[in-house]
Amino acid sequence: MDLQIFVPDTDTHRVCSGCGILKELSEFYKDGKNKRGEVKYRRDCKECYNYTRMLSSHIKKAKKVRK
């Protein structure tokens, strides 16, 4: 059983939902704006986002080859 420690997001840092590491907001892609017009950031960091995009791309290519 893994022990998880809850760390709330701050104005300058956020916890990545992919790797669970506390990182600066500059390590997250922007994701539009909220109702108050403030910039929102993705829940996964740039590194995790790019990894999942690459992984899904490889899966799609593999499915096309099998057909």
PyMOL Python script that loads the backbone (N, CA, C, O; Angstrom):
from pymol import cmd

cmd.read_pdbstr("""\
ATOM      1  N   MET A   1       0.839  -1.177   0.000  1.00  0.00           N
ATOM      2  CA  MET A   1       0.000   0.000   0.000  1.00  0.00           C
ATOM      3  C   MET A   1       0.881   1.236   0.000  1.00  0.00           C
ATOM      4  O   MET A   1       1.756   1.373   0.855  1.00  0.00           O
ATOM      5  N   ASP A   2       0.661   2.136  -0.947  1.00  0.00           N
ATOM      6  CA  ASP A   2       1.444   3.364  -1.044  1.00  0.00           C
ATOM      7  C   ASP A   2       0.870   4.432  -0.135  1.00  0.00           C
ATOM      8  O   ASP A   2      -0.346   4.598  -0.036  1.00  0.00           O
ATOM      9  N   LEU A   3       1.755   5.149   0.522  1.00  0.00           N
ATOM     10  CA  LEU A   3       1.356   6.268   1.350  1.00  0.00           C
ATOM     11  C   LEU A   3       1.325   7.518   0.497  1.00  0.00           C
ATOM     12  O   LEU A   3       2.328   7.874  -0.120  1.00  0.00           O
ATOM     13  N   GLN A   4       0.191   8.183   0.456  1.00  0.00           N
ATOM     14  CA  GLN A   4       0.066   9.403  -0.325  1.00  0.00           C
ATOM     15  C   GLN A   4      -0.123  10.583   0.611  1.00  0.00           C
ATOM     16  O   GLN A   4      -0.954  10.543   1.519  1.00  0.00           O
ATOM     17  N   ILE A   5       0.647  11.624   0.385  1.00  0.00           N
ATOM     18  CA  ILE A   5       0.546  12.829   1.195  1.00  0.00           C
ATOM     19  C   ILE A   5      -0.132  13.896   0.352  1.00  0.00           C
ATOM     20  O   ILE A   5       0.288  14.165  -0.773  1.00  0.00           O
ATOM     21  N   PHE A   6      -1.172  14.498   0.890  1.00  0.00           N
ATOM     22  CA  PHE A   6      -1.894  15.526   0.164  1.00  0.00           C
ATOM     23  C   PHE A   6      -1.173  16.859   0.308  1.00  0.00           C
ATOM     24  O   PHE A   6      -0.951  17.342   1.418  1.00  0.00           O
ATOM     25  N   VAL A   7      -0.811  17.445  -0.826  1.00  0.00           N
ATOM     26  CA  VAL A   7      -0.191  18.762  -0.853  1.00  0.00           C
ATOM     27  C   VAL A   7      -1.075  19.650  -1.712  1.00  0.00           C
ATOM     28  O   VAL A   7      -1.238  19.389  -2.903  1.00  0.00           O
ATOM     29  N   PRO A   8      -1.649  20.698  -1.126  1.00  0.00           N
ATOM     30  CA  PRO A   8      -2.529  21.556  -1.924  1.00  0.00           C
ATOM     31  C   PRO A   8      -1.761  22.386  -2.940  1.00  0.00           C
ATOM     32  O   PRO A   8      -0.600  22.735  -2.720  1.00  0.00           O
ATOM     33  N   ASP A   9      -2.415  22.701  -4.055  1.00  0.00           N
ATOM     34  CA  ASP A   9      -1.813  23.571  -5.054  1.00  0.00           C
ATOM     35  C   ASP A   9      -1.682  24.981  -4.485  1.00  0.00           C
ATOM     36  O   ASP A   9      -2.491  25.407  -3.661  1.00  0.00           O
ATOM     37  N   THR A  10      -0.647  25.704  -4.938  1.00  0.00           N
ATOM     38  CA  THR A  10      -0.464  27.087  -4.519  1.00  0.00           C
ATOM     39  C   THR A  10      -0.525  27.970  -5.757  1.00  0.00           C
ATOM     40  O   THR A  10      -0.795  27.480  -6.854  1.00  0.00           O
ATOM     41  N   ASP A  11      -0.277  29.259  -5.594  1.00  0.00           N
ATOM     42  CA  ASP A  11      -0.277  30.174  -6.734  1.00  0.00           C
ATOM     43  C   ASP A  11       0.915  29.933  -7.651  1.00  0.00           C
ATOM     44  O   ASP A  11       0.876  30.325  -8.817  1.00  0.00           O
ATOM     45  N   THR A  12       1.973  29.299  -7.153  1.00  0.00           N
ATOM     46  CA  THR A  12       3.192  29.110  -7.943  1.00  0.00           C
ATOM     47  C   THR A  12       3.526  27.650  -8.213  1.00  0.00           C
ATOM     48  O   THR A  12       4.372  27.372  -9.064  1.00  0.00           O
ATOM     49  N   HIS A  13       2.891  26.705  -7.517  1.00  0.00           N
ATOM     50  CA  HIS A  13       3.203  25.287  -7.664  1.00  0.00           C
ATOM     51  C   HIS A  13       1.929  24.463  -7.728  1.00  0.00           C
ATOM     52  O   HIS A  13       0.861  24.892  -7.290  1.00  0.00           O
ATOM     53  N   ARG A  14       2.073  23.257  -8.291  1.00  0.00           N
ATOM     54  CA  ARG A  14       0.949  22.334  -8.376  1.00  0.00           C
ATOM     55  C   ARG A  14       1.502  20.914  -8.399  1.00  0.00           C
ATOM     56  O   ARG A  14       2.641  20.687  -8.807  1.00  0.00           O
ATOM     57  N   VAL A  15       0.686  19.965  -7.958  1.00  0.00           N
ATOM     58  CA  VAL A  15       1.066  18.557  -7.967  1.00  0.00           C
ATOM     59  C   VAL A  15       0.566  17.938  -9.265  1.00  0.00           C
ATOM     60  O   VAL A  15      -0.614  18.052  -9.598  1.00  0.00           O
ATOM     61  N   CYS A  16       1.453  17.288  -9.990  1.00  0.00           N
ATOM     62  CA  CYS A  16       1.093  16.637 -11.252  1.00  0.00           C
ATOM     63  C   CYS A  16       0.241  15.410 -10.955  1.00  0.00           C
ATOM     64  O   CYS A  16       0.564  14.619 -10.069  1.00  0.00           O
ATOM     65  N   SER A  17      -0.849  15.256 -11.702  1.00  0.00           N
ATOM     66  CA  SER A  17      -1.719  14.094 -11.509  1.00  0.00           C
ATOM     67  C   SER A  17      -1.104  12.829 -12.098  1.00  0.00           C
ATOM     68  O   SER A  17      -1.519  11.720 -11.759  1.00  0.00           O
ATOM     69  N   GLY A  18      -0.115  12.988 -12.979  1.00  0.00           N
ATOM     70  CA  GLY A  18       0.530  11.826 -13.590  1.00  0.00           C
ATOM     71  C   GLY A  18       1.626  11.231 -12.733  1.00  0.00           C
ATOM     72  O   GLY A  18       1.608  10.041 -12.419  1.00  0.00           O
ATOM     73  N   CYS A  19       2.588  12.073 -12.354  1.00  0.00           N
ATOM     74  CA  CYS A  19       3.741  11.577 -11.598  1.00  0.00           C
ATOM     75  C   CYS A  19       3.644  11.866 -10.106  1.00  0.00           C
ATOM     76  O   CYS A  19       4.383  11.275  -9.320  1.00  0.00           O
ATOM     77  N   GLY A  20       2.741  12.769  -9.697  1.00  0.00           N
ATOM     78  CA  GLY A  20       2.547  13.056  -8.288  1.00  0.00           C
ATOM     79  C   GLY A  20       3.608  13.945  -7.666  1.00  0.00           C
ATOM     80  O   GLY A  20       3.707  14.024  -6.442  1.00  0.00           O
ATOM     81  N   ILE A  21       4.405  14.620  -8.494  1.00  0.00           N
ATOM     82  CA  ILE A  21       5.489  15.459  -8.000  1.00  0.00           C
ATOM     83  C   ILE A  21       5.029  16.917  -7.972  1.00  0.00           C
ATOM     84  O   ILE A  21       4.348  17.376  -8.888  1.00  0.00           O
ATOM     85  N   LEU A  22       5.404  17.634  -6.922  1.00  0.00           N
ATOM     86  CA  LEU A  22       5.106  19.054  -6.806  1.00  0.00           C
ATOM     87  C   LEU A  22       6.046  19.820  -7.730  1.00  0.00           C
ATOM     88  O   LEU A  22       7.266  19.722  -7.597  1.00  0.00           O
ATOM     89  N   LYS A  23       5.475  20.591  -8.676  1.00  0.00           N
ATOM     90  CA  LYS A  23       6.285  21.303  -9.663  1.00  0.00           C
ATOM     91  C   LYS A  23       5.793  22.739  -9.804  1.00  0.00           C
ATOM     92  O   LYS A  23       4.676  23.071  -9.407  1.00  0.00           O
ATOM     93  N   GLU A  24       6.655  23.587 -10.381  1.00  0.00           N
ATOM     94  CA  GLU A  24       6.285  24.969 -10.646  1.00  0.00           C
ATOM     95  C   GLU A  24       5.260  25.019 -11.776  1.00  0.00           C
ATOM     96  O   GLU A  24       5.218  24.118 -12.614  1.00  0.00           O
ATOM     97  N   LEU A  25       4.437  26.061 -11.804  1.00  0.00           N
ATOM     98  CA  LEU A  25       3.425  26.194 -12.843  1.00  0.00           C
ATOM     99  C   LEU A  25       4.026  26.295 -14.239  1.00  0.00           C
ATOM    100  O   LEU A  25       3.364  25.958 -15.221  1.00  0.00           O
ATOM    101  N   SER A  26       5.269  26.753 -14.342  1.00  0.00           N
ATOM    102  CA  SER A  26       5.907  26.842 -15.654  1.00  0.00           C
ATOM    103  C   SER A  26       6.129  25.465 -16.276  1.00  0.00           C
ATOM    104  O   SER A  26       6.406  25.367 -17.471  1.00  0.00           O
ATOM    105  N   GLU A  27       6.011  24.408 -15.485  1.00  0.00           N
ATOM    106  CA  GLU A  27       6.175  23.048 -15.987  1.00  0.00           C
ATOM    107  C   GLU A  27       4.848  22.419 -16.400  1.00  0.00           C
ATOM    108  O   GLU A  27       4.783  21.215 -16.648  1.00  0.00           O
ATOM    109  N   PHE A  28       3.774  23.237 -16.478  1.00  0.00           N
ATOM    110  CA  PHE A  28       2.457  22.785 -16.899  1.00  0.00           C
ATOM    111  C   PHE A  28       2.004  23.612 -18.091  1.00  0.00           C
ATOM    112  O   PHE A  28       2.291  24.807 -18.171  1.00  0.00           O
ATOM    113  N   TYR A  29       1.287  22.969 -19.029  1.00  0.00           N
ATOM    114  CA  TYR A  29       0.722  23.702 -20.155  1.00  0.00           C
ATOM    115  C   TYR A  29      -0.509  24.472 -19.689  1.00  0.00           C
ATOM    116  O   TYR A  29      -1.227  24.028 -18.793  1.00  0.00           O
ATOM    117  N   LYS A  30      -0.747  25.627 -20.304  1.00  0.00           N
ATOM    118  CA  LYS A  30      -1.943  26.401 -20.011  1.00  0.00           C
ATOM    119  C   LYS A  30      -3.140  25.693 -20.631  1.00  0.00           C
ATOM    120  O   LYS A  30      -3.022  25.025 -21.658  1.00  0.00           O
ATOM    121  N   ASP A  31      -4.296  25.851 -19.988  1.00  0.00           N
ATOM    122  CA  ASP A  31      -5.502  25.146 -20.421  1.00  0.00           C
ATOM    123  C   ASP A  31      -6.706  26.080 -20.385  1.00  0.00           C
ATOM    124  O   ASP A  31      -7.716  25.779 -19.749  1.00  0.00           O
ATOM    125  N   GLY A  32      -6.594  27.214 -21.071  1.00  0.00           N
ATOM    126  CA  GLY A  32      -7.708  28.153 -21.140  1.00  0.00           C
ATOM    127  C   GLY A  32      -7.787  29.057 -19.925  1.00  0.00           C
ATOM    128  O   GLY A  32      -6.794  29.295 -19.238  1.00  0.00           O
ATOM    129  N   LYS A  33      -8.983  29.554 -19.678  1.00  0.00           N
ATOM    130  CA  LYS A  33      -9.218  30.450 -18.553  1.00  0.00           C
ATOM    131  C   LYS A  33     -10.460  30.012 -17.798  1.00  0.00           C
ATOM    132  O   LYS A  33     -11.355  29.387 -18.366  1.00  0.00           O
ATOM    133  N   ASN A  34     -10.509  30.345 -16.506  1.00  0.00           N
ATOM    134  CA  ASN A  34     -11.691  30.015 -15.721  1.00  0.00           C
ATOM    135  C   ASN A  34     -12.743  31.111 -15.859  1.00  0.00           C
ATOM    136  O   ASN A  34     -12.560  32.047 -16.638  1.00  0.00           O
ATOM    137  N   LYS A  35     -13.822  31.007 -15.125  1.00  0.00           N
ATOM    138  CA  LYS A  35     -14.931  31.960 -15.251  1.00  0.00           C
ATOM    139  C   LYS A  35     -14.527  33.382 -14.870  1.00  0.00           C
ATOM    140  O   LYS A  35     -15.131  34.346 -15.342  1.00  0.00           O
ATOM    141  N   ARG A  36     -13.524  33.517 -14.031  1.00  0.00           N
ATOM    142  CA  ARG A  36     -13.064  34.847 -13.610  1.00  0.00           C
ATOM    143  C   ARG A  36     -12.005  35.420 -14.545  1.00  0.00           C
ATOM    144  O   ARG A  36     -11.501  36.519 -14.311  1.00  0.00           O
ATOM    145  N   GLY A  37     -11.666  34.691 -15.593  1.00  0.00           N
ATOM    146  CA  GLY A  37     -10.686  35.160 -16.558  1.00  0.00           C
ATOM    147  C   GLY A  37      -9.246  34.855 -16.196  1.00  0.00           C
ATOM    148  O   GLY A  37      -8.327  35.342 -16.854  1.00  0.00           O
ATOM    149  N   GLU A  38      -9.032  34.054 -15.155  1.00  0.00           N
ATOM    150  CA  GLU A  38      -7.683  33.680 -14.738  1.00  0.00           C
ATOM    151  C   GLU A  38      -7.209  32.477 -15.546  1.00  0.00           C
ATOM    152  O   GLU A  38      -8.014  31.631 -15.934  1.00  0.00           O
ATOM    153  N   VAL A  39      -5.918  32.401 -15.797  1.00  0.00           N
ATOM    154  CA  VAL A  39      -5.348  31.303 -16.572  1.00  0.00           C
ATOM    155  C   VAL A  39      -5.450  30.004 -15.783  1.00  0.00           C
ATOM    156  O   VAL A  39      -5.126  29.959 -14.597  1.00  0.00           O
ATOM    157  N   LYS A  40      -5.911  28.932 -16.464  1.00  0.00           N
ATOM    158  CA  LYS A  40      -5.946  27.595 -15.872  1.00  0.00           C
ATOM    159  C   LYS A  40      -4.768  26.806 -16.417  1.00  0.00           C
ATOM    160  O   LYS A  40      -4.264  27.104 -17.499  1.00  0.00           O
ATOM    161  N   TYR A  41      -4.332  25.810 -15.679  1.00  0.00           N
ATOM    162  CA  TYR A  41      -3.241  24.931 -16.104  1.00  0.00           C
ATOM    163  C   TYR A  41      -3.729  23.492 -16.090  1.00  0.00           C
ATOM    164  O   TYR A  41      -4.606  23.130 -15.305  1.00  0.00           O
ATOM    165  N   ARG A  42      -3.153  22.676 -16.965  1.00  0.00           N
ATOM    166  CA  ARG A  42      -3.495  21.252 -17.017  1.00  0.00           C
ATOM    167  C   ARG A  42      -3.133  20.585 -15.695  1.00  0.00           C
ATOM    168  O   ARG A  42      -2.300  21.095 -14.947  1.00  0.00           O
ATOM    169  N   ARG A  43      -3.760  19.441 -15.404  1.00  0.00           N
ATOM    170  CA  ARG A  43      -3.463  18.707 -14.170  1.00  0.00           C
ATOM    171  C   ARG A  43      -2.185  17.886 -14.299  1.00  0.00           C
ATOM    172  O   ARG A  43      -1.548  17.575 -13.292  1.00  0.00           O
ATOM    173  N   ASP A  44      -1.796  17.525 -15.545  1.00  0.00           N
ATOM    174  CA  ASP A  44      -0.566  16.759 -15.735  1.00  0.00           C
ATOM    175  C   ASP A  44       0.529  17.687 -16.266  1.00  0.00           C
ATOM    176  O   ASP A  44       0.257  18.587 -17.060  1.00  0.00           O
ATOM    177  N   CYS A  45       1.761  17.460 -15.824  1.00  0.00           N
ATOM    178  CA  CYS A  45       2.873  18.316 -16.226  1.00  0.00           C
ATOM    179  C   CYS A  45       3.223  18.086 -17.699  1.00  0.00           C
ATOM    180  O   CYS A  45       2.730  17.147 -18.323  1.00  0.00           O
ATOM    181  N   LYS A  46       4.066  18.941 -18.239  1.00  0.00           N
ATOM    182  CA  LYS A  46       4.445  18.846 -19.648  1.00  0.00           C
ATOM    183  C   LYS A  46       5.089  17.499 -19.954  1.00  0.00           C
ATOM    184  O   LYS A  46       4.821  16.900 -20.996  1.00  0.00           O
ATOM    185  N   GLU A  47       5.926  17.032 -19.058  1.00  0.00           N
ATOM    186  CA  GLU A  47       6.614  15.752 -19.274  1.00  0.00           C
ATOM    187  C   GLU A  47       5.618  14.592 -19.334  1.00  0.00           C
ATOM    188  O   GLU A  47       5.696  13.757 -20.235  1.00  0.00           O
ATOM    189  N   CYS A  48       4.694  14.536 -18.393  1.00  0.00           N
ATOM    190  CA  CYS A  48       3.693  13.462 -18.381  1.00  0.00           C
ATOM    191  C   CYS A  48       2.739  13.586 -19.565  1.00  0.00           C
ATOM    192  O   CYS A  48       2.361  12.581 -20.166  1.00  0.00           O
ATOM    193  N   TYR A  49       2.351  14.810 -19.901  1.00  0.00           N
ATOM    194  CA  TYR A  49       1.465  15.033 -21.038  1.00  0.00           C
ATOM    195  C   TYR A  49       2.114  14.536 -22.328  1.00  0.00           C
ATOM    196  O   TYR A  49       1.484  13.821 -23.108  1.00  0.00           O
ATOM    197  N   ASN A  50       3.377  14.915 -22.551  1.00  0.00           N
ATOM    198  CA  ASN A  50       4.075  14.492 -23.759  1.00  0.00           C
ATOM    199  C   ASN A  50       4.253  12.981 -23.805  1.00  0.00           C
ATOM    200  O   ASN A  50       4.160  12.378 -24.874  1.00  0.00           O
ATOM    201  N   TYR A  51       4.507  12.367 -22.659  1.00  0.00           N
ATOM    202  CA  TYR A  51       4.667  10.914 -22.608  1.00  0.00           C
ATOM    203  C   TYR A  51       3.362  10.217 -22.988  1.00  0.00           C
ATOM    204  O   TYR A  51       3.376   9.274 -23.779  1.00  0.00           O
ATOM    205  N   THR A  52       2.235  10.669 -22.435  1.00  0.00           N
ATOM    206  CA  THR A  52       0.959  10.025 -22.753  1.00  0.00           C
ATOM    207  C   THR A  52       0.568  10.253 -24.203  1.00  0.00           C
ATOM    208  O   THR A  52      -0.015   9.363 -24.823  1.00  0.00           O
ATOM    209  N   ARG A  53       0.871  11.419 -24.761  1.00  0.00           N
ATOM    210  CA  ARG A  53       0.596  11.685 -26.180  1.00  0.00           C
ATOM    211  C   ARG A  53       1.426  10.744 -27.059  1.00  0.00           C
ATOM    212  O   ARG A  53       0.914  10.184 -28.028  1.00  0.00           O
ATOM    213  N   MET A  54       2.701  10.571 -26.719  1.00  0.00           N
ATOM    214  CA  MET A  54       3.571   9.690 -27.493  1.00  0.00           C
ATOM    215  C   MET A  54       3.072   8.248 -27.401  1.00  0.00           C
ATOM    216  O   MET A  54       3.038   7.529 -28.400  1.00  0.00           O
ATOM    217  N   LEU A  55       2.688   7.837 -26.200  1.00  0.00           N
ATOM    218  CA  LEU A  55       2.211   6.481 -25.989  1.00  0.00           C
ATOM    219  C   LEU A  55       0.934   6.209 -26.780  1.00  0.00           C
ATOM    220  O   LEU A  55       0.806   5.163 -27.416  1.00  0.00           O
ATOM    221  N   SER A  56      -0.008   7.148 -26.740  1.00  0.00           N
ATOM    222  CA  SER A  56      -1.257   6.932 -27.480  1.00  0.00           C
ATOM    223  C   SER A  56      -1.013   6.949 -28.988  1.00  0.00           C
ATOM    224  O   SER A  56      -1.706   6.256 -29.733  1.00  0.00           O
ATOM    225  N   SER A  57      -0.041   7.728 -29.442  1.00  0.00           N
ATOM    226  CA  SER A  57       0.306   7.754 -30.861  1.00  0.00           C
ATOM    227  C   SER A  57       0.854   6.398 -31.307  1.00  0.00           C
ATOM    228  O   SER A  57       0.502   5.906 -32.379  1.00  0.00           O
ATOM    229  N   HIS A  58       1.711   5.798 -30.487  1.00  0.00           N
ATOM    230  CA  HIS A  58       2.275   4.493 -30.819  1.00  0.00           C
ATOM    231  C   HIS A  58       1.192   3.409 -30.825  1.00  0.00           C
ATOM    232  O   HIS A  58       1.224   2.496 -31.650  1.00  0.00           O
ATOM    233  N   ILE A  59       0.235   3.518 -29.902  1.00  0.00           N
ATOM    234  CA  ILE A  59      -0.852   2.540 -29.847  1.00  0.00           C
ATOM    235  C   ILE A  59      -1.713   2.640 -31.096  1.00  0.00           C
ATOM    236  O   ILE A  59      -2.091   1.621 -31.674  1.00  0.00           O
ATOM    237  N   LYS A  60      -2.027   3.867 -31.518  1.00  0.00           N
ATOM    238  CA  LYS A  60      -2.839   4.055 -32.734  1.00  0.00           C
ATOM    239  C   LYS A  60      -2.115   3.511 -33.963  1.00  0.00           C
ATOM    240  O   LYS A  60      -2.736   2.884 -34.820  1.00  0.00           O
ATOM    241  N   LYS A  61      -0.810   3.748 -34.052  1.00  0.00           N
ATOM    242  CA  LYS A  61      -0.029   3.246 -35.192  1.00  0.00           C
ATOM    243  C   LYS A  61      -0.012   1.726 -35.200  1.00  0.00           C
ATOM    244  O   LYS A  61      -0.111   1.108 -36.261  1.00  0.00           O
ATOM    245  N   ALA A  62       0.113   1.114 -34.017  1.00  0.00           N
ATOM    246  CA  ALA A  62       0.145  -0.342 -33.932  1.00  0.00           C
ATOM    247  C   ALA A  62      -1.195  -0.939 -34.350  1.00  0.00           C
ATOM    248  O   ALA A  62      -1.227  -1.993 -34.985  1.00  0.00           O
ATOM    249  N   LYS A  63      -2.294  -0.287 -34.006  1.00  0.00           N
ATOM    250  CA  LYS A  63      -3.613  -0.782 -34.389  1.00  0.00           C
ATOM    251  C   LYS A  63      -3.800  -0.713 -35.904  1.00  0.00           C
ATOM    252  O   LYS A  63      -4.413  -1.607 -36.488  1.00  0.00           O
ATOM    253  N   LYS A  64      -3.277   0.344 -36.553  1.00  0.00           N
ATOM    254  CA  LYS A  64      -3.390   0.471 -38.004  1.00  0.00           C
ATOM    255  C   LYS A  64      -2.581  -0.602 -38.723  1.00  0.00           C
ATOM    256  O   LYS A  64      -2.998  -1.090 -39.773  1.00  0.00           O
ATOM    257  N   VAL A  65      -1.443  -0.969 -38.176  1.00  0.00           N
ATOM    258  CA  VAL A  65      -0.596  -1.976 -38.804  1.00  0.00           C
ATOM    259  C   VAL A  65      -1.263  -3.338 -38.748  1.00  0.00           C
ATOM    260  O   VAL A  65      -1.130  -4.126 -39.685  1.00  0.00           O
ATOM    261  N   ARG A  66      -1.978  -3.633 -37.671  1.00  0.00           N
ATOM    262  CA  ARG A  66      -2.630  -4.939 -37.501  1.00  0.00           C
ATOM    263  C   ARG A  66      -3.782  -5.141 -38.467  1.00  0.00           C
ATOM    264  O   ARG A  66      -4.083  -6.283 -38.814  1.00  0.00           O
ATOM    265  N   LYS A  67      -4.432  -4.090 -38.912  1.00  0.00           N
ATOM    266  CA  LYS A  67      -5.612  -4.228 -39.781  1.00  0.00           C
ATOM    267  C   LYS A  67      -5.279  -4.731 -41.137  1.00  0.00           C
ATOM    268  O   LYS A  67      -6.170  -4.895 -41.970  1.00  0.00           O
TER     269      LYS A  67
END
""", "prot")
cmd.dss("prot")
cmd.show_as("cartoon", "prot")
cmd.util.cbc("prot")
cmd.orient("prot")
